[in-house]
Amino acid sequence: MSVWFGLAVGLALLALGGELLVRGAVASARRLGVSPLLIGLTLVGFGTSTPELVTSLQAAHAGSPGIAIGNVVGSNISNILLVLGLTAMIAPVVADRRAVRRDGLVVLGVTGLCIAALRTGELTRAMGLAGLVLLLAYVVWVWLADRSRPELKATAPATSAPMSIAIGLAVVGIGLTIYGADLLVGNAILLARNAGVSDTVVGLTIVAVGTSAPELVTSLVAALRRQSEVALGNVIGSNLYNLLGILGVTVVVRPITVPFSIMTVDAWVMGAATLALVILAYRNGRLGRGAGLALAAGYGLYAAWLIATA
């Protein structure tokens, strides 16, 4: 199997696995009457982050910290600039100012804490445990806040899938993401060695964009169905899970030394992208096509810089 074919198969399995996991999780949630906003911030955000989780764990186990951390940082950058940018260009993403004030400030604060942790040069088990505790606290907080807003309650549609099928989809999705991540990481490491570039660059580009494919698909579908609140919640929730959950679990399993380029450049790009998202969404109450074009152009410039300095 060639390196590029292995990468393609790995990415395809990750995308398919993430899609099945999201479908199963959302169907289960709807059977239980969970609101669309909470689905976007929790189940969809977690489900679409599963490829990043498995990929980072595989990379850490393989001794490739550049891919393990670059995957998370690069995914957060691409989620905001590329995923939301393209989504807003197709259909404006409406932002609930109340939700942005709550969840946007949370993701902004968590991003700041993550940058501070990355700047230390070493992600320890204590940092990972702290991230997991913060993630649990956030999920409980969102759940309690959601319950206090009756207008957000959802009812299970009569045509929704049986719970057994929903759970089965989720289980199959998890299996596909695990196998896909193994193929992706192994071939990404080979590609970096063959091309003479660092695994950090590969992690920030090919791996990060590839593992963001589920976010892109679910956000585009949500926007086309005029459920843009789910699209924005999907990205915010996914980015929170990436920073607190994926990095948290990864460094609890194996502490990681942070590559110098991520400390000095990429972490700050992630912070700037997050700040821009919160300001645009809160100030305008939506991400229009102009904002989407600006975000996508920002990602193009960032990708060009990565390639030029590889």
C-alpha positions as a Markdown table, in Angstrom:
| # | Residue | x | y | z |
|---|---|---|---|---|
| 1 | Met | 0.0 | 0.0 | 0.0 |
| 2 | Ser | 1.5 | 3.4 | -1.0 |
| 3 | Val | 1.7 | 6.2 | 1.5 |
| 4 | Trp | -0.8 | 8.4 | -0.3 |
| 5 | Phe | -3.3 | 5.6 | -0.7 |
| 6 | Gly | -2.9 | 4.7 | 2.9 |
| 7 | Leu | -3.6 | 8.3 | 3.9 |
| 8 | Ala | -6.6 | 8.4 | 1.7 |
| 9 | Val | -8.1 | 5.2 | 3.1 |
| 10 | Gly | -7.4 | 6.3 | 6.6 |
| 11 | Leu | -9.1 | 9.7 | 6.1 |
| 12 | Ala | -12.0 | 8.0 | 4.4 |
| 13 | Leu | -12.5 | 5.6 | 7.3 |
| 14 | Leu | -12.2 | 8.5 | 9.8 |
| 15 | Ala | -14.8 | 10.5 | 7.9 |
| 16 | Leu | -17.2 | 7.5 | 7.6 |
| 17 | Gly | -16.7 | 6.5 | 11.2 |
| 18 | Gly | -17.3 | 10.0 | 12.5 |
| 19 | Glu | -20.4 | 10.3 | 10.4 |
| 20 | Leu | -21.9 | 7.0 | 11.7 |
| 21 | Leu | -21.0 | 8.0 | 15.3 |
| 22 | Val | -22.6 | 11.4 | 14.9 |
| 23 | Arg | -25.8 | 9.9 | 13.4 |
| 24 | Gly | -26.0 | 7.3 | 16.2 |
| 25 | Ala | -25.4 | 9.8 | 18.9 |
| 26 | Val | -27.9 | 12.4 | 17.6 |
| 27 | Ala | -30.6 | 9.7 | 17.0 |
| 28 | Ser | -30.1 | 8.5 | 20.6 |
| 29 | Ala | -30.3 | 12.1 | 21.9 |
| 30 | Arg | -33.4 | 12.8 | 20.0 |
| 31 | Arg | -35.1 | 9.7 | 21.3 |
| 32 | Leu | -34.4 | 11.1 | 24.8 |
| 33 | Gly | -35.8 | 14.6 | 23.9 |
| 34 | Val | -32.4 | 16.5 | 24.0 |
| 35 | Ser | -32.4 | 20.0 | 22.4 |
| 36 | Pro | -30.5 | 20.7 | 19.1 |
| 37 | Leu | -28.2 | 23.2 | 20.8 |
| 38 | Leu | -27.1 | 20.7 | 23.5 |
| 39 | Ile | -26.7 | 18.0 | 20.8 |
| 40 | Gly | -24.4 | 20.3 | 18.9 |
| 41 | Leu | -22.3 | 21.3 | 21.9 |
| 42 | Thr | -22.0 | 17.9 | 23.4 |
| 43 | Leu | -22.8 | 14.8 | 21.4 |
| 44 | Val | -22.0 | 16.1 | 17.9 |
| 45 | Gly | -19.0 | 18.0 | 19.2 |
| 46 | Phe | -17.7 | 14.9 | 20.9 |
| 47 | Gly | -18.6 | 12.6 | 18.0 |
| 48 | Thr | -16.9 | 14.7 | 15.4 |
| 49 | Ser | -13.8 | 15.0 | 17.7 |
| 50 | Thr | -13.4 | 11.2 | 17.9 |
| 51 | Pro | -11.0 | 11.1 | 14.9 |
| 52 | Glu | -8.8 | 13.7 | 16.6 |
| 53 | Leu | -8.8 | 11.7 | 19.8 |
| 54 | Val | -7.8 | 8.4 | 18.3 |
| 55 | Thr | -5.3 | 10.0 | 16.0 |
| 56 | Ser | -3.5 | 11.9 | 18.8 |
| 57 | Leu | -3.4 | 8.8 | 21.0 |
| 58 | Gln | -2.0 | 6.7 | 18.1 |
| 59 | Ala | 0.6 | 9.4 | 17.4 |
| 60 | Ala | 1.6 | 9.8 | 21.0 |
| 61 | His | 2.0 | 6.0 | 21.3 |
| 62 | Ala | 4.1 | 6.0 | 18.1 |
| 63 | Gly | 6.4 | 8.7 | 19.5 |
| 64 | Ser | 5.3 | 11.5 | 17.2 |
| 65 | Pro | 4.4 | 14.5 | 19.5 |
| 66 | Gly | 4.3 | 16.8 | 16.5 |
| 67 | Ile | 1.4 | 14.9 | 15.0 |
| 68 | Ala | -0.3 | 14.4 | 18.4 |
| 69 | Ile | -0.3 | 18.1 | 19.3 |
| 70 | Gly | -0.3 | 19.5 | 15.8 |
| 71 | Asn | -3.4 | 17.5 | 15.0 |
| 72 | Val | -5.3 | 19.2 | 17.9 |
| 73 | Val | -4.0 | 22.7 | 17.3 |
| 74 | Gly | -4.3 | 22.4 | 13.5 |
| 75 | Ser | -7.8 | 21.0 | 13.8 |
| 76 | Asn | -9.0 | 23.9 | 16.0 |
| 77 | Ile | -7.5 | 26.4 | 13.5 |
| 78 | Ser | -9.1 | 24.6 | 10.5 |
| 79 | Asn | -12.5 | 24.2 | 12.4 |
| 80 | Ile | -12.8 | 28.0 | 12.8 |
| 81 | Leu | -11.1 | 29.4 | 9.6 |
| 82 | Leu | -11.8 | 26.6 | 7.1 |
| 83 | Val | -15.0 | 24.8 | 8.3 |
| 84 | Leu | -16.9 | 27.8 | 9.6 |
| 85 | Gly | -15.5 | 30.0 | 6.8 |
| 86 | Leu | -16.8 | 27.6 | 4.0 |
| 87 | Thr | -20.0 | 27.0 | 5.8 |
| 88 | Ala | -20.8 | 30.8 | 6.1 |
| 89 | Met | -19.9 | 31.3 | 2.5 |
| 90 | Ile | -22.6 | 28.7 | 1.5 |
| 91 | Ala | -25.3 | 29.8 | 4.0 |
| 92 | Pro | -24.9 | 32.5 | 6.7 |
| 93 | Val | -24.4 | 31.0 | 10.2 |
| 94 | Val | -26.8 | 32.5 | 12.7 |
| 95 | Ala | -25.3 | 33.0 | 16.2 |
| 96 | Asp | -27.4 | 33.1 | 19.4 |
| 97 | Arg | -25.7 | 36.0 | 21.3 |
| 98 | Arg | -26.6 | 34.4 | 24.6 |
| 99 | Ala | -25.0 | 31.1 | 23.6 |
| 100 | Val | -21.9 | 32.9 | 22.1 |
| 101 | Arg | -21.6 | 34.9 | 25.3 |
| 102 | Arg | -21.6 | 31.7 | 27.4 |
| 103 | Asp | -19.9 | 29.2 | 25.2 |
| 104 | Gly | -17.7 | 31.6 | 23.2 |
| 105 | Leu | -16.2 | 33.0 | 26.3 |
| 106 | Val | -15.6 | 29.5 | 27.6 |
| 107 | Val | -13.7 | 28.4 | 24.5 |
| 108 | Leu | -11.8 | 31.6 | 24.4 |
| 109 | Gly | -10.7 | 31.2 | 28.1 |
| 110 | Val | -9.8 | 27.5 | 27.5 |
| 111 | Thr | -7.8 | 28.4 | 24.5 |
| 112 | Gly | -5.9 | 31.0 | 26.5 |
| 113 | Leu | -5.2 | 28.3 | 29.2 |
| 114 | Cys | -4.0 | 25.9 | 26.5 |
| 115 | Ile | -1.7 | 28.4 | 25.0 |
| 116 | Ala | -0.2 | 29.0 | 28.5 |
| 117 | Ala | 0.3 | 25.3 | 28.9 |
| 118 | Leu | 1.9 | 24.9 | 25.5 |
| 119 | Arg | 4.3 | 27.7 | 26.2 |
| 120 | Thr | 5.7 | 25.7 | 29.1 |
| 121 | Gly | 7.1 | 23.3 | 26.6 |
| 122 | Glu | 5.8 | 20.2 | 28.3 |
| 123 | Leu | 2.2 | 18.9 | 28.7 |
| 124 | Thr | 2.1 | 16.8 | 31.9 |
| 125 | Arg | -0.4 | 14.3 | 33.3 |
| 126 | Ala | -1.5 | 16.9 | 35.9 |
| 127 | Met | -2.4 | 19.3 | 33.0 |
| 128 | Gly | -4.3 | 16.5 | 31.3 |
| 129 | Leu | -6.3 | 15.7 | 34.4 |
| 130 | Ala | -7.1 | 19.3 | 35.0 |
| 131 | Gly | -8.4 | 19.6 | 31.4 |
| 132 | Leu | -10.7 | 16.6 | 31.8 |
| 133 | Val | -12.1 | 18.0 | 35.1 |
| 134 | Leu | -12.8 | 21.3 | 33.3 |
| 135 | Leu | -14.5 | 19.4 | 30.4 |
| 136 | Leu | -16.8 | 17.5 | 32.8 |
| 137 | Ala | -17.7 | 20.7 | 34.6 |
| 138 | Tyr | -18.5 | 22.4 | 31.3 |
| 139 | Val | -20.8 | 19.6 | 30.1 |
| 140 | Val | -22.7 | 19.5 | 33.4 |
| 141 | Trp | -23.0 | 23.3 | 33.3 |
| 142 | Val | -24.4 | 23.3 | 29.7 |
| 143 | Trp | -26.8 | 20.5 | 30.6 |
| 144 | Leu | -28.1 | 22.3 | 33.6 |
| 145 | Ala | -28.4 | 25.6 | 31.7 |
| 146 | Asp | -30.2 | 23.9 | 28.8 |
| 147 | Arg | -32.7 | 22.3 | 31.1 |
| 148 | Ser | -33.7 | 25.8 | 32.4 |
| 149 | Arg | -34.7 | 26.9 | 28.9 |
| 150 | Pro | -38.0 | 25.1 | 28.1 |
| 151 | Glu | -38.0 | 26.7 | 24.6 |
| 152 | Leu | -35.0 | 24.6 | 23.7 |
| 153 | Lys | -36.6 | 21.3 | 24.5 |
| 154 | Ala | -36.8 | 18.8 | 21.7 |
| 155 | Thr | -39.3 | 16.0 | 21.2 |
| 156 | Ala | -38.4 | 12.7 | 19.6 |
| 157 | Pro | -39.8 | 12.5 | 16.0 |
| 158 | Ala | -42.1 | 9.6 | 15.3 |
| 159 | Thr | -39.8 | 8.4 | 12.5 |
| 160 | Ser | -36.6 | 8.4 | 14.5 |
| 161 | Ala | -34.5 | 5.3 | 14.5 |
| 162 | Pro | -34.9 | 2.7 | 17.2 |
| 163 | Met | -32.4 | 3.0 | 20.1 |
| 164 | Ser | -30.7 | -0.3 | 19.2 |
| 165 | Ile | -29.9 | 0.9 | 15.7 |
| 166 | Ala | -28.7 | 4.2 | 16.9 |
| 167 | Ile | -26.3 | 2.6 | 19.4 |
| 168 | Gly | -25.2 | 0.1 | 16.7 |
| 169 | Leu | -24.3 | 3.0 | 14.3 |
| 170 | Ala | -22.2 | 4.6 | 17.1 |
| 171 | Val | -20.3 | 1.4 | 17.9 |
| 172 | Val | -19.5 | 0.8 | 14.2 |
| 173 | Gly | -18.4 | 4.4 | 13.8 |
| 174 | Ile | -16.0 | 4.1 | 16.8 |
| 175 | Gly | -14.5 | 1.0 | 15.2 |
| 176 | Leu | -13.9 | 2.6 | 11.9 |
| 177 | Thr | -12.3 | 5.7 | 13.4 |
| 178 | Ile | -9.9 | 3.6 | 15.4 |
| 179 | Tyr | -8.7 | 1.6 | 12.3 |
| 180 | Gly | -8.7 | 4.8 | 10.1 |
| 181 | Ala | -6.6 | 6.7 | 12.6 |
| 182 | Asp | -4.1 | 3.8 | 12.7 |
| 183 | Leu | -3.7 | 4.0 | 8.9 |
| 184 | Leu | -3.6 | 7.8 | 8.9 |
| 185 | Val | -0.9 | 8.2 | 11.6 |
| 186 | Gly | 1.3 | 5.4 | 10.3 |
| 187 | Asn | 1.3 | 6.8 | 6.7 |
| 188 | Ala | 1.6 | 10.4 | 7.9 |
| 189 | Ile | 4.8 | 9.5 | 9.7 |
| 190 | Leu | 6.2 | 7.8 | 6.6 |
| 191 | Leu | 5.2 | 10.8 | 4.5 |
| 192 | Ala | 7.1 | 13.2 | 6.8 |
| 193 | Arg | 10.2 | 11.0 | 6.7 |
| 194 | Asn | 10.1 | 10.5 | 2.9 |
| 195 | Ala | 9.5 | 14.2 | 2.2 |
| 196 | Gly | 12.1 | 15.4 | 4.8 |
| 197 | Val | 9.7 | 17.6 | 6.7 |
| 198 | Ser | 8.8 | 17.6 | 10.4 |
| 199 | Asp | 5.9 | 15.5 | 11.6 |
| 200 | Thr | 4.6 | 18.7 | 13.2 |
| 201 | Val | 4.0 | 20.2 | 9.7 |
| 202 | Val | 2.2 | 17.0 | 8.6 |
| 203 | Gly | 0.1 | 17.1 | 11.8 |
| 204 | Leu | -0.9 | 20.7 | 11.3 |
| 205 | Thr | -1.9 | 20.3 | 7.7 |
| 206 | Ile | -2.8 | 16.9 | 6.2 |
| 207 | Val | -3.7 | 15.2 | 9.5 |
| 208 | Ala | -5.5 | 18.2 | 11.0 |
| 209 | Val | -7.6 | 18.9 | 8.0 |
| 210 | Gly | -8.3 | 15.2 | 7.5 |
| 211 | Thr | -9.6 | 14.8 | 11.0 |
| 212 | Ser | -11.6 | 17.9 | 10.7 |
| 213 | Ala | -13.6 | 16.4 | 7.8 |
| 214 | Pro | -16.5 | 15.3 | 10.1 |
| 215 | Glu | -16.8 | 18.9 | 11.4 |
| 216 | Leu | -16.9 | 20.2 | 7.9 |
| 217 | Val | -19.5 | 17.7 | 6.7 |
| 218 | Thr | -21.8 | 18.1 | 9.7 |
| 219 | Ser | -21.5 | 21.9 | 9.7 |
| 220 | Leu | -22.3 | 22.2 | 6.0 |
| 221 | Val | -25.3 | 19.9 | 6.3 |
| 222 | Ala | -26.6 | 21.8 | 9.3 |
| 223 | Ala | -26.2 | 25.2 | 7.5 |
| 224 | Leu | -28.0 | 23.8 | 4.3 |
| 225 | Arg | -30.8 | 22.6 | 6.5 |
| 226 | Arg | -31.0 | 26.0 | 8.2 |
| 227 | Gln | -29.9 | 24.6 | 11.5 |
| 228 | Ser | -26.9 | 26.9 | 11.7 |
| 229 | Glu | -27.0 | 27.0 | 15.5 |
| 230 | Val | -25.9 | 23.4 | 15.4 |
| 231 | Ala | -23.1 | 24.3 | 13.0 |
| 232 | Leu | -21.7 | 26.9 | 15.3 |
| 233 | Gly | -22.2 | 24.8 | 18.4 |
| 234 | Asn | -20.6 | 21.9 | 16.6 |
| 235 | Val | -17.3 | 23.8 | 16.1 |
| 236 | Ile | -17.3 | 25.4 | 19.5 |
| 237 | Gly | -18.0 | 22.1 | 21.2 |
| 238 | Ser | -15.5 | 20.3 | 19.0 |
| 239 | Asn | -12.8 | 22.8 | 19.8 |
| 240 | Leu | -13.4 | 22.5 | 23.5 |
| 241 | Tyr | -13.2 | 18.7 | 23.3 |
| 242 | Asn | -10.0 | 19.0 | 21.3 |
| 243 | Leu | -8.3 | 21.1 | 23.9 |
| 244 | Leu | -9.7 | 19.7 | 27.1 |
| 245 | Gly | -10.6 | 16.1 | 26.2 |
| 246 | Ile | -8.3 | 15.0 | 23.4 |
| 247 | Leu | -5.1 | 16.7 | 24.7 |
| 248 | Gly | -6.2 | 15.8 | 28.2 |
| 249 | Val | -6.6 | 12.1 | 27.5 |
| 250 | Thr | -3.5 | 12.0 | 25.3 |
| 251 | Val | -1.1 | 13.5 | 27.9 |
| 252 | Val | -2.6 | 11.5 | 30.7 |
| 253 | Val | -1.7 | 8.4 | 28.7 |
| 254 | Arg | 1.7 | 9.8 | 27.7 |
| 255 | Pro | 3.1 | 13.3 | 28.6 |
| 256 | Ile | 4.3 | 15.2 | 25.5 |
| 257 | Thr | 7.1 | 17.6 | 24.8 |
| 258 | Val | 5.7 | 20.6 | 22.8 |
| 259 | Pro | 7.4 | 21.2 | 19.4 |
| 260 | Phe | 9.0 | 24.7 | 19.3 |
| 261 | Ser | 7.1 | 25.9 | 16.2 |
| 262 | Ile | 3.7 | 25.2 | 18.0 |
| 263 | Met | 4.8 | 27.1 | 21.1 |
| 264 | Thr | 6.0 | 30.2 | 19.1 |
| 265 | Val | 3.5 | 30.4 | 16.1 |
| 266 | Asp | 0.7 | 27.9 | 15.8 |
| 267 | Ala | -0.7 | 28.3 | 19.3 |
| 268 | Trp | -1.0 | 32.0 | 18.7 |
| 269 | Val | -2.7 | 31.5 | 15.4 |
| 270 | Met | -5.2 | 29.3 | 17.2 |
| 271 | Gly | -5.8 | 32.0 | 19.8 |
| 272 | Ala | -6.2 | 34.7 | 17.2 |
| 273 | Ala | -8.7 | 32.6 | 15.2 |
| 274 | Thr | -10.8 | 31.9 | 18.3 |
| 275 | Leu | -10.8 | 35.6 | 19.3 |
| 276 | Ala | -11.9 | 36.6 | 15.8 |
| 277 | Leu | -14.7 | 34.0 | 15.8 |
| 278 | Val | -16.1 | 35.2 | 19.2 |
| 279 | Ile | -16.0 | 38.9 | 18.2 |
| 280 | Leu | -17.6 | 38.3 | 14.8 |
| 281 | Ala | -20.3 | 36.0 | 16.1 |
| 282 | Tyr | -21.2 | 38.2 | 19.1 |
| 283 | Arg | -21.0 | 41.6 | 17.4 |
| 284 | Asn | -23.1 | 40.7 | 14.3 |
| 285 | Gly | -25.2 | 37.9 | 15.7 |
| 286 | Arg | -24.2 | 35.9 | 12.6 |
| 287 | Leu | -21.4 | 34.9 | 10.3 |
| 288 | Gly | -22.3 | 36.2 | 6.9 |
| 289 | Arg | -20.7 | 35.4 | 3.6 |
| 290 | Gly | -18.2 | 38.3 | 4.0 |
| 291 | Ala | -17.0 | 37.0 | 7.3 |
| 292 | Gly | -16.8 | 33.4 | 5.9 |
| 293 | Leu | -14.7 | 34.6 | 3.0 |
| 294 | Ala | -12.3 | 36.4 | 5.5 |
| 295 | Leu | -12.0 | 33.3 | 7.7 |
| 296 | Ala | -11.4 | 31.0 | 4.7 |
| 297 | Ala | -8.8 | 33.5 | 3.3 |
| 298 | Gly | -7.1 | 33.5 | 6.7 |
| 299 | Tyr | -6.7 | 29.8 | 6.5 |
| 300 | Gly | -5.3 | 30.0 | 3.0 |
| 301 | Leu | -2.6 | 32.4 | 4.2 |
| 302 | Tyr | -1.8 | 30.2 | 7.2 |
| 303 | Ala | -1.5 | 27.0 | 5.1 |
| 304 | Ala | 0.7 | 28.9 | 2.6 |
| 305 | Trp | 3.0 | 30.0 | 5.4 |
| 306 | Leu | 3.2 | 26.4 | 6.7 |
| 307 | Ile | 4.1 | 25.1 | 3.2 |
| 308 | Ala | 6.6 | 27.9 | 2.6 |
| 309 | Thr | 8.5 | 27.3 | 5.9 |
| 310 | Ala | 8.3 | 23.5 | 5.9 |
